[in-house]
Amino acid sequence: MPVPQKAGTVRSKQGSNAHSQSKAPAVKNSKIYSKKKDDEDWTELGDGGDEWTQGKTLLKPPDQLDLSEAELKEEFTRILTANNPHAPQNIVRYSFKERSYKPISSVDQLAVHFVLEGNLLHKDSDEARRQRAKQGLQEGKDVAEDAGDAEEGAGDERPDSVDVKPGIKERKLTNQFNFSERASQTLNNPLRERGCQTEPPPRATFSATANQWEIYDAYVEELQKQEKNKEKQKALLSKKEEDKGKKKTTMSDDITKVAKVSKIVERMVTQNTYDDIAQDFKYFEDASDEFQEQEGTLLPLWRFQYDKAKRLSVTALCWNQKYKDLFGVGLGSYDFTKQGRGMLLFYSLKNSTYPEFIFPTLSGVMCLDIHKQLSYLMAVGFYDGCVAVYNLKDDGPQPVYKSTAKTGKHTDPVWQVKWQEDDIDNNHNFFSVSSDGRVVSWTLVKNELVFTDIIKLSIEGPINEGQEGMQLPAMACGTSFDFHKQTDYLFLVGTEEGKIHKCSKFYSSQLLETYVAHNMAVDAVKWNHFHPKVFISCSSDWTVKIWDHTIKSPMFTFDLNAAVGDVAWSPYSSTVFAAVTTDGKVHVYDLSVNKYEAICQQAVVAKKKTRLTHIEFNPVYPIIIVGDDRGYVTSLKLSPNLRKKPKEKKGQELPKGPEVEVAKMEKLLCLLREPESTSND
């Protein structure tokens, strides 16, 4: 059935003849379709007669994208670069100029895919003529054969073909129907040129006759030139150093001014914050002492703590003798299974919130002592056997002096250090005692510590030089020592076996006296500040004993019902001392008031398991500081009964001075010596 051409288009299975057959209204063995304006699907209009074409419709896939005309016409282009994606970007080369490895900025991006080696010949050469002659003959034969074949088939298949001239090669035409043009655009890297210009070294030519004298004169002139240059350089360096020194001084002055101002402001803020404590420290006196004849109390004041030292124990306390509000705290551990870092802190009563100086250490601090005259020098003993000297004037955290294995350091923990008077050469020196049985004198000479063994302790007695080669005696472990206040060469050493040895600096092979003092290690031994014969000792066997060094038996013995960590004499009275125990209590005794019991026994820690380790009296103010095994330091004020002075009678002035304190202690000792003297008689 013929259909008008306006109603639709005709599609045929013969794609190559579509143009020639599109004019016919109908084609055999084909279907006729029409397309409506509003409908995109094709509708079958007629059947050509074949059965296999019946019932076939073109379906649109459900997942086909619906694109607009603008989206269909959009072209996607790719910009190709000449950079090689596989080229390494982190190549380094050694630069001899800068003496270091430097990354290379330019990387070779060229990638070679195919290489064919060939050769070129000049067209006028003999070899080129021979090759052209061979190629010309071969091409002539091929062209003739192609021309003959073309003439034979021209009448049947190509009547409209053009005659091909013999000897001319036909040009191959491109396929006009199956031809696509492709193009790409690449970015060429810009070329960079680098160059350097060097100045040629100076050259000079000379000629002269050389003999011994001319050579000598030349050397002398050269030496004089070098000396002049050195003098000029020294002058320039001195000027530069002066300028740098001026700049540094100005900078350091500005920094110190700012630091001083900030420190003053910080102290003002803390004093305002803890104003009630400052008022108690200055003015408060416990009124209840008037109703208690003998007993006294301790008023808690500031509590010093540092967040980074919470897990460390207070192993040493020492007041500064020049700045009465400043004290040092040594932090470490008495448990040998938990040894590690340590810390050295300096606190001031004017600022309890943060330390004035902080010195972290690699080993735990076991003891410290501040120089009496040079208050910025501080001797420290460590758990690893080293001793060191810190200078508070230096900004760095490292000590200015430190012992090593080469300079005779101890092999066991250092339990106590004490500064001594300068030697004949005005060199500072201090002593140390350790568990290795050595009492060592350390002298500060230039930039090193020079050690001298004063005495080596053993269980049987001091070690003689002749005995050292015969056998190894059992070493006595020194735990504490103290020097006599008036007699400089006399000192006491407490041992781990519970004995106390009286020694002299001048006798390294002989002990002056040995006291069988305690059943356990002697934790502290200290001379009385006033009486030249009296010293005190404490131990973990729960006892505190007071001795007269001329008598082997103790004069007083006090049982405190707990291990005693430390004991200290008061600086204002010869009969007052205080001790701390592991149950968290502070015991204060005044022998002139009560010879049998403590006049103050007070717990000063919040938790029951907290152990007190050390105690120290302030040299001026009526306060004490106490350290525990949790890193806290607590300051306590003594009530009036704990620092009571004899009452003045009307019309009489009481004598004052150290002689009064000596007489007060001597009176007590005489009461204890009388029975012995009568029995001896």
C-alpha positions as CSV (number, residue, x, y, z in Angstrom):
1,M,0.0,0.0,0.0
2,P,1.6,3.3,-1.0
3,V,2.1,5.9,1.6
4,P,2.8,9.6,1.0
5,Q,6.3,10.7,1.8
6,K,5.1,13.5,4.1
7,A,3.7,11.0,6.5
8,G,7.0,9.6,7.6
9,T,10.4,8.2,6.5
10,V,11.4,4.8,5.1
11,R,14.0,2.7,6.8
12,S,15.6,-0.2,5.0
13,K,17.8,-3.1,6.2
14,Q,20.1,-2.3,3.3
15,G,22.0,0.5,4.9
16,S,24.4,1.2,2.0
17,N,21.5,1.8,-0.5
18,A,19.5,4.0,1.8
19,H,19.9,7.1,-0.2
20,S,19.0,5.6,-3.6
21,Q,15.9,3.8,-2.2
22,S,14.5,6.6,0.0
23,K,12.6,8.2,-3.0
24,A,10.4,5.1,-3.5
25,P,7.1,5.1,-1.7
26,A,7.4,1.4,-0.7
27,V,10.1,-1.3,-0.7
28,K,9.7,-5.1,-0.9
29,N,10.5,-7.1,2.3
30,S,10.5,-4.0,4.5
31,K,8.2,-2.3,6.9
32,I,6.9,1.3,6.8
33,Y,6.9,3.4,9.9
34,S,5.6,6.8,10.7
35,K,6.5,9.2,13.6
36,K,4.2,11.6,15.2
37,K,5.2,15.0,16.4
38,D,4.3,14.4,20.1
39,D,5.3,10.7,20.3
40,E,8.9,9.5,20.2
41,D,8.0,5.9,19.5
42,W,7.9,4.5,15.9
43,T,4.5,3.1,14.7
44,E,4.3,0.3,12.2
45,L,2.2,1.4,9.1
46,G,2.6,-1.4,6.7
47,D,4.0,-4.9,6.2
48,G,6.1,-5.9,3.3
49,G,4.9,-9.4,3.3
50,D,7.7,-11.3,5.2
51,E,6.6,-13.2,8.3
52,W,9.9,-12.8,10.2
53,T,9.4,-9.1,10.3
54,Q,6.0,-9.1,11.8
55,G,5.4,-8.1,15.4
56,K,8.8,-6.4,15.9
57,T,8.9,-3.1,17.7
58,L,11.8,-1.0,18.8
59,L,11.9,-0.6,22.6
60,K,13.6,2.1,24.7
61,P,15.8,0.7,27.5
62,P,14.5,1.8,31.0
63,D,17.9,2.8,32.2
64,Q,18.7,5.0,29.2
65,L,19.6,8.6,30.1
66,D,17.3,11.4,28.9
67,L,19.6,14.1,27.6
68,S,18.6,17.4,26.1
69,E,19.8,18.7,22.8
70,A,22.3,21.0,24.5
71,E,23.8,18.1,26.5
72,L,24.0,15.9,23.4
73,K,25.8,18.6,21.5
74,E,28.3,19.3,24.4
75,E,31.9,18.3,23.5
76,F,34.3,16.9,26.0
77,T,37.9,17.7,25.5
78,R,41.0,16.4,27.3
79,I,44.1,18.5,27.8
80,L,47.1,16.3,27.6
81,T,50.3,17.4,29.2
82,A,53.8,16.2,28.4
83,N,54.5,15.3,32.1
84,N,55.3,11.7,32.7
85,P,53.0,10.4,35.6
86,H,55.5,7.7,36.4
87,A,58.5,10.1,36.7
88,P,59.8,10.3,40.3
89,Q,59.3,13.6,42.1
90,N,61.6,13.1,45.1
91,I,65.0,12.7,43.5
92,V,67.8,14.3,45.6
93,R,71.4,14.9,44.7
94,Y,74.3,15.8,46.9
95,S,75.3,19.5,46.6
96,F,79.0,20.0,47.2
97,K,78.5,23.7,47.4
98,E,76.0,23.6,50.3
99,R,77.3,20.2,51.6
100,S,73.9,18.7,51.9
101,Y,71.3,16.7,49.9
102,K,69.0,18.9,47.8
103,P,65.9,17.9,45.9
104,I,66.1,18.3,42.0
105,S,63.4,20.7,40.7
106,S,63.6,19.6,37.0
107,V,62.7,16.0,36.3
108,D,63.2,14.4,32.9
109,Q,59.6,13.8,31.6
110,L,60.7,12.1,28.3
111,A,59.4,8.5,27.9
112,V,60.9,6.6,24.9
113,H,58.5,4.0,23.5
114,F,60.2,3.0,20.2
115,V,63.7,3.5,18.8
116,L,64.7,2.6,15.3
117,E,68.2,3.2,14.1
118,G,68.4,4.3,10.5
119,N,70.9,5.9,8.1
120,L,70.7,8.7,5.7
121,L,72.4,9.0,2.4
122,H,73.1,12.0,0.3
123,K,70.9,12.0,-2.8
124,D,73.9,12.8,-5.1
125,S,76.0,9.9,-3.7
126,D,76.7,6.7,-5.7
127,E,74.8,4.6,-3.2
128,A,71.7,6.8,-3.4
129,R,71.8,6.6,-7.3
130,R,72.0,2.8,-7.2
131,Q,69.1,2.6,-4.7
132,R,67.0,5.0,-6.8
133,A,67.7,3.0,-10.0
134,K,66.6,-0.2,-8.3
135,Q,63.4,1.4,-6.9
136,G,62.6,3.1,-10.3
137,L,62.7,-0.2,-12.2
138,Q,60.5,-2.0,-9.7
139,E,58.0,0.9,-9.5
140,G,57.8,0.9,-13.4
141,K,56.9,-2.7,-13.5
142,D,54.2,-2.4,-10.9
143,V,52.7,0.6,-12.6
144,A,52.5,-1.2,-16.0
145,E,50.9,-4.3,-14.5
146,D,48.3,-2.2,-12.7
147,A,47.5,-0.2,-15.8
148,G,46.9,-3.4,-17.9
149,D,44.5,-4.8,-15.4
150,A,42.6,-1.6,-15.2
151,E,42.1,-1.5,-19.0
152,E,40.8,-5.1,-19.1
153,G,38.1,-4.5,-16.6
154,A,37.1,-1.0,-17.6
155,G,34.5,-1.9,-20.2
156,D,32.5,-4.1,-17.9
157,E,32.6,-2.5,-14.5
158,R,33.8,1.1,-14.9
159,P,32.8,2.6,-18.2
160,D,33.3,6.1,-16.8
161,S,36.9,5.6,-15.5
162,V,39.7,7.9,-16.6
163,D,42.6,6.5,-18.6
164,V,45.6,6.1,-16.4
165,K,48.8,7.3,-17.9
166,P,51.7,4.8,-17.8
167,G,54.5,5.7,-15.4
168,I,52.4,7.8,-13.0
169,K,51.4,6.3,-9.7
170,E,47.7,6.7,-8.7
171,R,47.2,8.7,-5.5
172,K,45.2,6.9,-2.8
173,L,42.0,8.7,-1.9
174,T,40.8,8.8,1.7
175,N,37.5,7.2,2.6
176,Q,35.0,10.0,2.7
177,F,32.4,7.9,4.6
178,N,34.4,6.3,7.3
179,F,36.9,9.1,8.2
180,S,37.3,10.8,11.5
181,E,39.7,13.6,12.4
182,R,41.4,13.4,15.8
183,A,43.6,16.1,17.3
184,S,45.2,16.6,20.7
185,Q,46.8,19.6,22.3
186,T,49.8,19.3,24.6
187,L,51.4,21.8,26.8
188,N,55.1,22.1,26.2
189,N,57.2,22.7,29.3
190,P,59.1,26.0,29.1
191,L,62.8,25.7,28.5
192,R,65.0,27.1,31.2
193,E,68.6,27.9,30.9
194,R,71.0,28.1,33.9
195,G,74.4,29.5,33.8
196,C,77.1,30.7,36.2
197,Q,80.0,32.9,35.8
198,T,83.2,32.5,37.7
199,E,86.0,34.9,38.1
200,P,89.4,33.5,37.1
201,P,91.9,33.2,39.9
202,P,94.5,36.0,40.0
203,R,97.7,35.2,38.4
204,A,101.1,36.7,38.8
205,T,104.5,36.0,37.2
206,F,107.8,36.9,38.7
207,S,111.3,35.9,38.4
208,A,114.2,36.4,40.7
209,T,117.3,34.7,42.1
210,A,116.6,32.9,45.4
211,N,119.2,32.3,48.1
212,Q,119.0,31.5,51.8
213,W,118.8,35.1,52.9
214,E,116.1,36.1,50.5
215,I,114.0,33.2,51.5
216,Y,114.5,34.1,55.2
217,D,113.5,37.7,54.6
218,A,110.4,36.6,52.7
219,Y,109.3,34.4,55.6
220,V,109.9,37.2,58.1
221,E,107.8,39.6,56.0
222,E,105.0,37.1,55.7
223,L,105.0,36.5,59.5
224,Q,104.8,40.2,60.1
225,K,101.8,40.5,57.7
226,Q,100.0,37.7,59.5
227,E,100.6,39.3,62.9
228,K,99.2,42.6,61.6
229,N,96.2,40.9,60.2
230,K,95.6,39.0,63.5
231,E,95.7,42.3,65.4
232,K,93.2,43.9,63.0
233,Q,90.9,40.9,63.3
234,K,91.2,41.0,67.1
235,A,90.3,44.7,67.1
236,L,87.3,44.0,64.9
237,L,86.2,41.0,67.0
238,S,86.5,43.0,70.2
239,K,84.3,45.8,68.7
240,K,81.7,43.3,67.5
241,E,81.7,41.6,70.9
242,E,81.3,44.9,72.7
243,D,78.4,45.7,70.4
244,K,76.9,42.3,71.0
245,G,77.4,42.6,74.7
246,K,75.7,45.9,74.7
247,K,72.8,44.5,72.7
248,K,72.6,41.4,75.0
249,T,72.7,43.5,78.1
250,T,70.0,45.8,76.9
251,M,67.9,42.8,75.9
252,S,68.6,40.9,79.1
253,D,67.9,44.0,81.1
254,D,64.5,44.4,79.4
255,I,63.7,40.7,79.9
256,T,64.8,40.7,83.6
257,K,62.7,43.9,84.2
258,V,59.6,42.2,82.6
259,A,60.3,39.0,84.6
260,K,60.7,41.0,87.9
261,V,57.5,42.9,87.3
262,S,55.5,39.8,86.4
263,K,56.9,38.0,89.4
264,I,55.9,40.8,91.7
265,V,52.4,40.9,90.1
266,E,52.1,37.2,90.5
267,R,53.0,37.4,94.2
268,M,50.5,40.2,94.7
269,V,47.8,38.2,93.2
270,T,48.6,35.1,95.3
271,Q,48.9,37.1,98.4
272,N,45.4,38.6,97.7
273,T,44.0,35.2,97.0
274,Y,45.5,33.6,100.2
275,D,45.2,36.7,102.3
276,D,43.8,34.9,105.3
277,I,46.9,32.5,105.4
278,A,49.3,35.5,105.1
279,Q,47.5,37.2,108.0
280,D,47.7,34.0,110.1
281,F,51.4,33.7,109.3
282,K,52.1,37.2,110.4
283,Y,49.8,37.9,113.3
284,F,47.8,34.8,114.5
285,E,48.6,33.4,117.9
286,D,46.7,30.5,119.3
287,A,44.7,31.8,122.3
288,S,44.1,28.3,123.6
289,D,47.8,28.1,124.7
290,E,46.9,30.3,127.6
291,F,44.7,27.6,129.0
292,Q,47.2,24.8,128.3
293,E,50.2,25.0,130.5
294,Q,52.5,22.8,128.4
295,E,50.8,21.5,125.2
296,G,50.9,23.4,122.0
297,T,49.4,23.2,118.5
298,L,50.5,23.5,114.9
299,L,48.6,25.8,112.5
300,P,48.6,24.7,108.9
301,L,49.5,27.5,106.5
302,W,50.5,27.1,102.8
303,R,50.6,23.8,101.0
304,F,53.2,23.6,98.2
305,Q,52.6,21.3,95.3
306,Y,53.7,20.9,91.6
307,D,51.6,19.0,89.2
308,K,54.5,17.2,87.4
309,A,55.9,16.0,90.8
310,K,52.8,14.3,92.2
311,R,54.1,10.8,92.0
312,L,57.4,11.6,93.5
313,S,58.3,11.6,97.2
314,V,59.9,14.5,99.0
315,T,63.4,13.2,99.7
316,A,65.1,16.4,100.9
317,L,64.3,19.8,102.4
318,C,66.7,22.8,103.0
319,W,66.1,26.5,103.8
320,N,68.1,29.2,102.2
321,Q,70.2,31.0,104.9
322,K,70.3,34.3,103.1
323,Y,66.7,34.5,101.7
324,K,64.7,33.3,104.7
325,D,61.5,32.7,102.7
326,L,63.1,30.5,100.1
327,F,63.6,26.7,100.4
328,G,64.7,23.8,98.2
329,V,62.8,20.6,97.8
330,G,64.4,17.3,96.4
331,L,62.0,14.8,94.8
332,G,62.7,11.2,94.1
333,S,61.7,7.8,95.4
334,Y,62.8,5.6,98.3
335,D,61.5,2.5,96.6
336,F,64.3,0.9,94.5
337,T,61.8,-0.8,92.2
338,K,60.2,2.5,91.2
339,Q,63.3,4.5,90.3
340,G,63.2,6.9,87.4
341,R,63.2,10.7,87.0
342,G,63.6,13.2,89.7
343,M,63.1,16.9,90.2
344,L,64.6,19.8,92.1
345,L,62.3,22.7,93.1
346,F,62.6,26.0,94.9
347,Y,59.6,27.5,96.6
348,S,59.1,30.9,98.2
349,L,56.6,31.7,101.0
350,K,55.6,34.7,98.9
351,N,54.2,32.4,96.2
352,S,52.9,29.0,97.1
353,T,51.2,28.3,93.8
354,Y,54.3,27.8,91.6
355,P,58.0,27.1,92.1
356,E,60.5,29.8,91.7
357,F,63.1,27.4,90.0
358,I,62.6,24.0,88.4
359,F,65.4,21.6,87.6
360,P,64.3,18.2,86.1
361,T,66.8,15.4,86.7
362,L,67.3,12.0,85.0
363,S,67.8,10.2,88.4
364,G,65.9,10.7,91.6
365,V,67.2,13.4,94.0
366,M,68.1,12.0,97.4
367,C,69.6,14.9,99.2
368,L,70.5,18.6,98.8
369,D,72.3,21.4,100.7
370,I,72.4,25.1,100.0
371,H,75.6,27.0,100.6
372,K,75.4,29.4,103.6
373,Q,77.3,32.3,102.1
374,L,76.8,31.7,98.3
375,S,73.1,31.1,98.5
376,Y,72.9,30.5,94.7
377,L,75.1,27.3,94.9
378,M,73.4,24.1,95.7
379,A,74.9,20.6,96.1
380,V,72.7,17.6,95.2
381,G,73.1,13.9,95.6
382,F,71.3,11.4,93.3
383,Y,70.1,7.8,93.5
384,D,72.5,6.7,90.8
385,G,75.6,7.8,92.9
386,C,76.3,11.1,91.1
387,V,76.7,14.4,92.9
388,A,76.2,17.7,91.2
389,V,76.3,21.4,91.9
390,Y,73.6,23.7,90.5
391,N,73.8,27.5,90.1
392,L,70.6,29.4,90.4
393,K,72.1,32.3,88.4
394,D,72.4,30.1,85.3
395,D,69.4,29.9,83.0
396,G,69.9,26.3,81.8
397,P,68.5,23.3,83.6
398,Q,71.8,21.4,83.7
399,P,74.2,21.5,86.6
400,V,77.5,23.4,86.4
401,Y,79.4,20.5,88.0
402,K,78.6,16.8,88.0
403,S,80.6,13.7,88.9
404,T,81.0,10.8,86.5
405,A,82.5,7.3,86.7
406,K,85.8,8.7,85.7
407,T,85.8,11.4,88.4
408,G,85.0,9.0,91.3
409,K,81.3,9.0,91.6
410,H,79.6,6.7,94.2
411,T,78.4,3.3,93.2
412,D,75.3,3.5,95.4
413,P,72.7,6.2,96.2
414,V,74.1,9.3,97.9
415,W,72.1,9.9,101.1
416,Q,73.4,13.2,102.3
417,V,75.6,16.1,101.2
418,K,77.0,19.0,103.3
419,W,78.9,22.2,102.3
420,Q,82.1,22.9,104.2
421,E,84.4,25.9,104.5
422,D,86.6,26.8,101.6
423,D,90.0,25.1,101.5
424,I,93.4,26.8,101.6
425,D,93.2,27.7,97.9
426,N,89.8,29.3,98.4
427,N,88.1,26.5,96.5
428,H,84.5,25.5,97.4
429,N,84.1,22.0,98.7
430,F,81.4,19.7,100.1
431,F,81.2,16.2,101.5
432,S,78.9,13.3,100.6
433,V,78.1,9.9,102.1
434,S,76.7,6.9,100.3
435,S,75.7,3.3,100.7
436,D,79.0,2.2,99.2
437,G,80.7,3.1,102.5
438,R,82.7,6.1,101.2
439,V,82.7,9.5,102.7
440,V,84.1,11.7,99.9
441,S,85.2,15.3,99.8
442,W,84.4,17.1,96.5
443,T,86.3,20.3,95.5
444,L,85.2,22.7,92.8
445,V,88.3,23.3,90.7
446,K,87.8,25.2,87.4
447,N,85.3,23.2,85.4
448,E,85.5,19.8,87.2
449,L,84.9,18.1,90.5
450,V,88.0,16.7,92.2
451,F,87.2,14.0,94.8
452,T,89.1,12.8,97.8
453,D,88.1,9.8,99.9
454,I,88.0,10.8,103.5
455,I,87.1,7.5,105.0
456,K,85.9,4.0,103.9
457,L,83.5,2.4,106.4
458,S,83.3,-1.3,107.1
459,I,81.4,-3.4,109.6
460,E,84.6,-4.3,111.6
461,G,86.1,-0.8,111.3
462,P,87.9,1.5,108.9
463,I,89.8,-0.1,106.0
464,N,93.6,0.2,106.3
465,E,95.8,0.2,103.2
466,G,97.5,-3.0,104.1
467,Q,94.2,-4.8,104.5
468,E,92.9,-3.9,101.1
469,G,95.2,-6.4,99.3
470,M,94.6,-9.3,101.8
471,Q,90.8,-9.6,101.8
472,L,87.6,-7.7,100.9
473,P,86.0,-6.6,104.2
474,A,82.2,-6.1,104.4
475,M,81.4,-2.5,103.7
476,A,79.2,-0.5,106.0
477,C,76.5,1.5,104.3
478,G,76.5,5.1,105.3
479,T,73.0,6.7,105.4
480,S,73.5,10.1,107.1
481,F,76.2,12.4,108.5
482,D,76.6,15.8,110.1
483,F,79.5,18.1,110.9
484,H,80.2,19.7,114.3
485,K,79.0,23.3,114.5
486,Q,82.2,24.5,116.3
487,T,84.8,21.9,115.6
488,D,85.1,21.8,111.8
489,Y,87.0,18.5,111.5
490,L,84.7,16.4,113.7
491,F,81.7,14.7,112.1
492,L,79.2,11.8,112.7
493,V,78.2,9.1,110.3
494,G,75.1,7.0,110.7
495,T,75.0,3.5,109.0
496,E,72.5,1.1,107.8
497,E,73.5,-1.4,110.6
498,G,72.3,1.1,113.2
499,K,75.7,2.3,114.4
500,I,76.9,5.8,114.6
501,H,80.6,6.5,114.0
502,K,82.4,9.6,115.2
503,C,85.1,10.5,112.7
504,S,87.7,13.1,111.9
505,K,88.8,14.6,108.6
506,F,92.5,14.0,109.6
507,Y,92.2,10.3,110.4
508,S,91.1,8.3,107.4
509,S,92.1,4.9,108.9
510,Q,90.7,5.2,112.4
511,L,87.3,5.9,114.0
512,L,87.2,8.1,117.1
513,E,84.2,6.4,118.5
514,T,81.4,4.0,117.6
515,Y,77.9,4.1,119.2
516,V,75.6,1.1,119.0
517,A,72.6,3.4,118.5
518,H,69.6,1.7,116.8
519,N,68.4,-1.7,115.7
520,M,67.7,-0.5,112.2
521,A,69.2,2.0,109.8
522,V,70.0,5.5,111.1
523,D,67.8,7.9,109.1
524,A,69.2,11.1,110.5
525,V,71.9,12.3,112.9
526,K,72.4,16.0,113.7
527,W,74.5,18.0,116.1
528,N,72.8,20.5,118.5
529,H,73.0,24.1,117.3
530,F,74.1,25.4,120.7
531,H,75.6,22.7,122.9
532,P,78.9,21.3,121.6
533,K,78.5,17.8,123.1
534,V,74.9,16.9,122.2
535,F,73.6,15.3,119.0
536,I,70.3,13.5,118.1
537,S,69.6,10.5,116.0
538,C,66.4,8.8,114.7
539,S,65.7,5.4,113.1
540,S,63.0,3.3,111.6
541,D,63.0,1.3,114.9
542,W,60.5,3.9,116.2
543,T,63.0,5.7,118.5
544,V,64.6,9.1,118.8
545,K,67.8,9.3,120.9
546,I,69.8,12.2,122.3
547,W,73.5,11.6,122.9
548,D,76.4,13.1,124.7
549,H,79.3,12.3,122.4
550,T,81.6,11.7,125.4
551,I,79.3,8.9,126.7
552,K,78.5,5.8,124.7
553,S,75.0,5.4,126.0
554,P,72.1,7.7,125.0
555,M,70.9,10.4,127.4
556,F,67.3,10.4,126.3
557,T,65.3,7.8,124.4
558,F,61.8,8.5,123.0
559,D,59.5,5.8,121.4
560,L,57.1,7.4,118.9
561,N,55.1,4.2,118.0
562,A,56.0,4.5,114.3
563,A,59.0,4.6,112.1
564,V,60.7,8.0,112.3
565,G,61.6,9.5,109.0
566,D,63.5,12.6,110.1
567,V,64.4,14.8,113.1
568,A,65.5,18.4,113.4
569,W,66.7,20.7,116.2
570,S,65.0,24.1,116.5
571,P,67.2,27.2,115.8
572,Y,65.9,29.2,118.7
573,S,66.2,26.7,121.6
574,S,68.7,24.0,122.5
575,T,66.0,21.8,124.1
576,V,63.3,21.9,121.4
577,F,63.3,19.4,118.5
578,A,60.7,17.9,116.2
579,A,60.3,14.6,114.4
580,V,58.0,13.1,111.7
581,T,56.7,9.6,111.6
582,T,55.3,7.4,108.8
583,D,51.8,7.5,110.3
584,G,51.5,11.2,109.3
585,K,52.2,12.8,112.6
586,V,54.5,15.6,113.8
587,H,56.0,15.3,117.3
588,V,57.5,18.4,119.0
589,Y,59.5,18.0,122.2
590,D,60.8,20.6,124.6
591,L,63.1,18.9,127.2
592,S,63.0,21.9,129.5
593,V,59.2,21.6,129.8
594,N,58.7,17.8,129.6
595,K,61.5,15.3,129.5
596,Y,59.2,12.3,128.9
597,E,56.4,13.2,126.5
598,A,55.9,15.4,123.4
599,I,54.3,18.8,124.1
600,C,52.7,18.5,120.6
601,Q,51.6,15.4,118.7
602,Q,49.5,16.3,115.7
603,A,48.5,14.6,112.4
604,V,49.1,17.0,109.4
605,V,48.1,14.8,106.4
606,A,44.6,14.3,105.1
607,K,45.0,10.6,104.0
608,K,46.0,7.9,106.4
609,K,48.4,6.1,104.0
610,T,50.4,9.3,103.5
611,R,53.9,9.0,105.1
612,L,55.9,12.0,106.3
613,T,59.5,11.9,105.1
614,H,61.3,15.1,106.2
615,I,61.0,18.2,108.4
616,E,62.9,21.4,108.7
617,F,62.7,24.5,111.0
618,N,62.8,28.0,109.4
619,P,66.0,29.8,110.7
620,V,64.0,33.0,111.6
621,Y,60.2,32.6,111.4
622,P,58.3,30.3,113.9
623,I,57.3,27.8,111.2
624,I,58.3,24.3,110.0
625,I,57.9,22.7,106.7
626,V,57.0,19.0,106.3
627,G,57.3,16.8,103.2
628,D,55.5,13.6,102.4
629,D,55.7,10.7,100.0
630,R,53.1,12.2,97.6
631,G,55.2,15.2,96.6
632,Y,53.5,17.8,98.9
633,V,55.2,20.2,101.3
634,T,53.1,21.6,104.1
635,S,54.1,24.7,106.2
636,L,53.0,24.8,109.8
637,K,53.1,27.6,112.4
638,L,54.3,26.8,115.9
639,S,51.9,28.0,118.7
640,P,53.4,30.2,121.5
641,N,53.8,27.2,123.9
642,L,56.1,25.5,121.4
643,R,58.5,28.4,121.4
644,K,58.1,29.5,124.9
645,K,60.9,31.6,126.5
646,P,61.5,32.0,130.3
647,K,59.5,34.7,131.9
648,E,61.3,37.9,132.9
649,K,61.0,38.7,136.6
650,K,60.3,42.2,137.7
651,G,63.5,44.3,137.9
652,Q,65.6,41.6,136.4
653,E,66.8,41.2,132.8
654,L,67.2,37.7,131.6
655,P,70.6,37.0,129.9
656,K,70.3,36.3,126.2
657,G,72.5,34.6,123.7
658,P,73.8,31.1,123.0
659,E,75.3,30.8,126.5
660,V,71.8,30.7,128.0
661,E,70.8,27.8,125.7
662,V,74.0,25.9,126.4
663,A,73.4,26.3,130.2
664,K,69.8,25.1,129.8
665,M,70.9,21.9,128.1
666,E,73.8,21.4,130.4
667,K,71.4,21.6,133.4
668,L,69.5,18.6,132.0
669,L,72.6,16.7,131.2
670,C,73.9,17.2,134.8
671,L,70.7,15.6,136.2
672,L,71.4,12.5,134.1
673,R,75.2,12.4,134.8
674,E,74.9,12.5,138.6
675,P,73.8,8.9,139.2
676,E,76.6,7.6,137.0
677,S,79.2,9.7,138.8
678,T,78.0,8.6,142.3
679,S,78.0,5.0,141.2
680,N,81.5,5.3,139.9
681,D,82.7,6.8,143.1
